[in-house]
Amino acid sequence: MLDGLRTARGVFRSLRIYYGDKERNAAMHRLYRRFVSPGDLVFDIGAHVGDRIAAFRRLDAPVVALEPQPALTRMLRILYGRDPNIVIEAAAVGAAQGVVNLNLNIDNPTVATASLDFIDAAAGAPGWTDQVWTESLQVPLTTLDALIARHGKPAFIKIDVEGFEAEVLAGLTQAVPALSFEFTTIQRDVARACIARCAALGYGKFNAAVGESQVFEHADWTDASAISRWLAELPMETNSGDIYAYLG
């Protein structure tokens, strides 16, 4: 019961943070409309409390949202379950279909992860010292290719899965027009693997937004080598952000 209360407190804290900042939400709208037009299908991989779903729906885009945490899936269905243009799937996404062990941070559902390497990287790292993963459960695992086979090819894929991003991209064998994946400075190797995978899929244009700024760092699109150098030079305290890959 106490764990349930702690999880509920973490979920409601996330709702307040991610839905309550009007300037951030406006910046998100400006950023995503570069990639998403009315009627375009979007995949939200690691939907969390659904603030990105809200952004995509404001752009009149149908959304397929994947979120493996039961508490968050329930919240997403409360918020969006009656919208016929939103599909919510309670599953993780990776390199192959099956099941995967999801590690839960009871006090901070934002950082649930299927990556033990992510947990090891966070141990003792600045900005992560209060984060602990005390529970786990097995959840269904699907792939981006399988989602495309079921729902169609999206115009944009957003990926935010706490250190499992390279596994998600390993399950994609066909480029979509654009995608984003989260990076962290505690696991730059994962981001480098994601950049390499995107380059192998044919993406030639890259940009990035730091933290929750929703503002591109580079005035012009750059290539895989340049974005990798930028990532390597970031100070540790940058913590996280998103890298965008665009076919152009």
Order of alpha helices (4+ residues) and beta strands (2+ residues): alpha-alpha-beta-alpha-beta-alpha-beta-beta-beta-alpha-beta-alpha-beta-alpha-beta-alpha-beta-alpha-beta
